[in-house]
Amino acid sequence: MMGVTILIIIAIYFLALLAISYFVSKKSSDNDAFFLGNRQSPWFIVAIAMVGTSISGVTFVSVPGMVGKFDMTYMQMVFGFVAGYFVIAYVLLPLYYRLNLTTIYGYLEKRFGFYSYKTGASFFILSKVIGAAARLYLVAMILQTLVFDQWNIPFWVTVTGIILLIWGYTFRSGIKTIIWTDTLQTSCLLLGAILIIWQVATKMNMSFPQVVDAISSSEHSRIFVFDDWASRQNFFKQFLSGVFITIVMTGLDQDMMQKNLTCKTLKDAQKNMVTYGFSFAPINFIFLSLGILLLLFVAQEGIALPEKSDQILPMLASEYLGLPVLIFFTIGIIAAAFSSADSALTALTTSVCIDLFNINKEDAVKAQKTRKKVHVAVSLVFLLVILAINYIQQENILDTIYKVASYTYGPLLGLFFFGLFCRVNVKDKFVPIVCVLAPILSFFLETYLHRAYNYQVGYEILLINGLLTAFGLLCISHRIKSKQIITNN
């Protein structure tokens, strides 16, 4: 019965997304609509849609689950996120709009040259495929456990079905559709989280003031860690990591920036980014509060916790909290999964088409055919990577995503900030070598610090990686007075 209920919810939800896609794409489904939404998106709609993209199924499940191990120290990183959004709004967005870019990696070609451009786009594609596939994997695993295992349906069939659903409402107008579908999905996932908190509080016979008091007095309500420099939860490590993770995973990420580039003007895009940034802290606080409430419920009912922290919310929603919570959880997790994966699929298609295949230089008919083929190919790659992640098995997917991003986005961080703040050129053909060596050296450095000093390197490896990339670029730099240096001035 539970499986049938979830399938009905998925069917109704998908029909709503298809309806939005149909009405949005009626007027235009060409490449300009797919890549840039004809640059007609209202900024406040983009802001809401971006929340849904960043708060994926991983956030919906992993953030509440991490409270038992890390308390609420994740908020330290969230505060860094907010600061990073201001850097994006007032440093990176003006540059992207001034250069009138379709993909943001076009800046690297204008600043350094062909090889730098292709290297930057390739690192984005690698990182986004892994990160987006990991997010979608978690949701597919939950649906597999709740529904499809009962009918002995293989995991690969479940994943294929999910990807086909996402492809079904994105293939016509891409980002133009996603701006509006993600707005619906953001509303659904936030409403789902709030309603789950309400239902858990009801199960525990708590009023709202009692819930606030229980969360604030919990041993897991600790947010700040200033005293332990070796810990990965140290405030300065977490805050700075948050700043730079935001810059690279939003400001240097075609997925997130593609939505901003659909705004009519730079001013609108900046309003969107600042609004989105300020909303991020209270939203994550809600999910962490849910995590504490779930731990209190488990302690009160004497329920044994699962081995993996990512399984806490799914287990409680399906077995202990009743049908209303299961419905809210299903809606929230599907909304979170679709809003993150559909955006990533469109951004990857855009980057492969523009950055690798240069279809903007083809005639319109041929370019549109190429885009459709790439969209299918990227969907297939998604499927293969998700199956690989399932084979590897990870305890906390959110931690894995940030760790992967620290290595794959590090070279992008170094490339962009060297380009913006160093008024020299580089020997372009050596840039790929520098960008490959930097993550390798970062890994050896992380291993050495752990073995020699028992120092736990956290997400600050991203900053180290970026600095090594910038140093490598400096080593291959040279001054050419006749070539124009493109900065943000």
Secondary structure in CASP SS format (residue, H / E / C, confidence):
PFRMAT SS
TARGET T0000
AUTHOR 0000-0000-0000
METHOD secondary structure of the structure
MODEL  1
M C 1.00
M H 1.00
G H 1.00
V H 1.00
T H 1.00
I H 1.00
L H 1.00
I H 1.00
I H 1.00
I H 1.00
A H 1.00
I H 1.00
Y H 1.00
F H 1.00
L H 1.00
A H 1.00
L H 1.00
L H 1.00
A H 1.00
I H 1.00
S H 1.00
Y H 1.00
F H 1.00
V H 1.00
S H 1.00
K C 1.00
K C 1.00
S C 1.00
S C 1.00
D C 1.00
N H 1.00
D H 1.00
A H 1.00
F H 1.00
F H 1.00
L H 1.00
G H 1.00
N H 1.00
R H 1.00
Q C 1.00
S E 1.00
P C 1.00
W H 1.00
F H 1.00
I H 1.00
V H 1.00
A H 1.00
I H 1.00
A H 1.00
M H 1.00
V H 1.00
G H 1.00
T H 1.00
S H 1.00
I C 1.00
S C 1.00
G H 1.00
V H 1.00
T H 1.00
F H 1.00
V H 1.00
S H 1.00
V H 1.00
P H 1.00
G H 1.00
M H 1.00
V H 1.00
G H 1.00
K H 1.00
F H 1.00
D C 1.00
M C 1.00
T C 1.00
Y H 1.00
M H 1.00
Q H 1.00
M H 1.00
V H 1.00
F H 1.00
G H 1.00
F H 1.00
V H 1.00
A H 1.00
G H 1.00
Y H 1.00
F H 1.00
V H 1.00
I H 1.00
A H 1.00
Y H 1.00
V H 1.00
L H 1.00
L H 1.00
P H 1.00
L H 1.00
Y H 1.00
Y H 1.00
R H 1.00
L C 1.00
N C 1.00
L C 1.00
T C 1.00
T C 1.00
I C 1.00
Y C 1.00
G H 1.00
Y H 1.00
L H 1.00
E H 1.00
K H 1.00
R H 1.00
F C 1.00
G C 1.00
F H 1.00
Y H 1.00
S H 1.00
Y H 1.00
K H 1.00
T H 1.00
G H 1.00
A H 1.00
S H 1.00
F H 1.00
F H 1.00
I H 1.00
L H 1.00
S H 1.00
K H 1.00
V H 1.00
I H 1.00
G H 1.00
A H 1.00
A H 1.00
A H 1.00
R H 1.00
L H 1.00
Y H 1.00
L H 1.00
V H 1.00
A H 1.00
M H 1.00
I H 1.00
L H 1.00
Q H 1.00
T H 1.00
L H 1.00
V C 1.00
F H 1.00
D H 1.00
Q H 1.00
W H 1.00
N C 1.00
I C 1.00
P C 1.00
F H 1.00
W H 1.00
V H 1.00
T H 1.00
V H 1.00
T H 1.00
G H 1.00
I H 1.00
I H 1.00
L H 1.00
L H 1.00
I H 1.00
W H 1.00
G H 1.00
Y H 1.00
T H 1.00
F C 1.00
R C 1.00
S C 1.00
G C 1.00
I H 1.00
K H 1.00
T H 1.00
I H 1.00
I H 1.00
W H 1.00
T H 1.00
D H 1.00
T H 1.00
L H 1.00
Q H 1.00
T H 1.00
S H 1.00
C H 1.00
L H 1.00
L H 1.00
L H 1.00
G H 1.00
A H 1.00
I H 1.00
L H 1.00
I H 1.00
I H 1.00
W H 1.00
Q H 1.00
V H 1.00
A H 1.00
T H 1.00
K H 1.00
M C 1.00
N C 1.00
M C 1.00
S C 1.00
F H 1.00
P H 1.00
Q H 1.00
V H 1.00
V H 1.00
D H 1.00
A H 1.00
I H 1.00
S H 1.00
S C 1.00
S C 1.00
E C 1.00
H C 1.00
S C 1.00
R C 1.00
I C 1.00
F C 1.00
V C 1.00
F C 1.00
D C 1.00
D C 1.00
W C 1.00
A C 1.00
S C 1.00
R C 1.00
Q C 1.00
N C 1.00
F H 1.00
F H 1.00
K H 1.00
Q H 1.00
F H 1.00
L H 1.00
S H 1.00
G H 1.00
V H 1.00
F H 1.00
I H 1.00
T H 1.00
I H 1.00
V H 1.00
M H 1.00
T H 1.00
G H 1.00
L C 1.00
D C 1.00
Q H 1.00
D H 1.00
M H 1.00
M H 1.00
Q H 1.00
K H 1.00
N H 1.00
L C 1.00
T C 1.00
C E 1.00
K C 1.00
T C 1.00
L H 1.00
K H 1.00
D H 1.00
A H 1.00
Q H 1.00
K H 1.00
N H 1.00
M H 1.00
V H 1.00
T H 1.00
Y H 1.00
G H 1.00
F H 1.00
S H 1.00
F H 1.00
A H 1.00
P H 1.00
I H 1.00
N H 1.00
F H 1.00
I H 1.00
F H 1.00
L H 1.00
S H 1.00
L H 1.00
G H 1.00
I H 1.00
L H 1.00
L H 1.00
L H 1.00
L H 1.00
F H 1.00
V H 1.00
A H 1.00
Q H 1.00
E H 1.00
G C 1.00
I C 1.00
A C 1.00
L C 1.00
P C 1.00
E C 1.00
K C 1.00
S H 1.00
D H 1.00
Q H 1.00
I H 1.00
L H 1.00
P H 1.00
M H 1.00
L H 1.00
A H 1.00
S H 1.00
E H 1.00
Y C 1.00
L C 1.00
G C 1.00
L H 1.00
P H 1.00
V H 1.00
L H 1.00
I H 1.00
F H 1.00
F H 1.00
T H 1.00
I H 1.00
G H 1.00
I H 1.00
I H 1.00
A H 1.00
A H 1.00
A H 1.00
F H 1.00
S H 1.00
S H 1.00
A H 1.00
D H 1.00
S H 1.00
A H 1.00
L H 1.00
T H 1.00
A H 1.00
L H 1.00
T H 1.00
T H 1.00
S H 1.00
V H 1.00
C H 1.00
I H 1.00
D H 1.00
L H 1.00
F C 1.00
N C 1.00
I H 1.00
N H 1.00
K H 1.00
E C 1.00
D C 1.00
A H 1.00
V H 1.00
K H 1.00
A H 1.00
Q H 1.00
K H 1.00
T H 1.00
R H 1.00
K H 1.00
K H 1.00
V H 1.00
H H 1.00
V H 1.00
A H 1.00
V H 1.00
S H 1.00
L H 1.00
V H 1.00
F H 1.00
L H 1.00
L H 1.00
V H 1.00
I H 1.00
L H 1.00
A H 1.00
I H 1.00
N H 1.00
Y H 1.00
I H 1.00
Q C 1.00
Q C 1.00
E C 1.00
N C 1.00
I H 1.00
L H 1.00
D H 1.00
T H 1.00
I H 1.00
Y H 1.00
K H 1.00
V H 1.00
A H 1.00
S H 1.00
Y H 1.00
T H 1.00
Y C 1.00
G H 1.00
P H 1.00
L H 1.00
L H 1.00
G H 1.00
L H 1.00
F H 1.00
F H 1.00
F H 1.00
G H 1.00
L H 1.00
F H 1.00
C C 1.00
R C 1.00
V C 1.00
N E 1.00
V E 1.00
K C 1.00
D H 1.00
K H 1.00
F H 1.00
V H 1.00
P H 1.00
I H 1.00
V H 1.00
C H 1.00
V H 1.00
L H 1.00
A H 1.00
P H 1.00
I H 1.00
L H 1.00
S H 1.00
F H 1.00
F H 1.00
L H 1.00
E H 1.00
T H 1.00
Y H 1.00
L H 1.00
H H 1.00
R H 1.00
A H 1.00
Y H 1.00
N C 1.00
Y C 1.00
Q C 1.00
V C 1.00
G C 1.00
Y C 1.00
E C 1.00
I H 1.00
L H 1.00
L H 1.00
I H 1.00
N H 1.00
G H 1.00
L H 1.00
L H 1.00
T H 1.00
A H 1.00
F H 1.00
G H 1.00
L H 1.00
L H 1.00
C H 1.00
I C 1.00
S E 1.00
H E 1.00
R C 1.00
I C 1.00
K C 1.00
S C 1.00
K C 1.00
Q C 1.00
I C 1.00
I C 1.00
T C 1.00
N C 1.00
N C 1.00
END
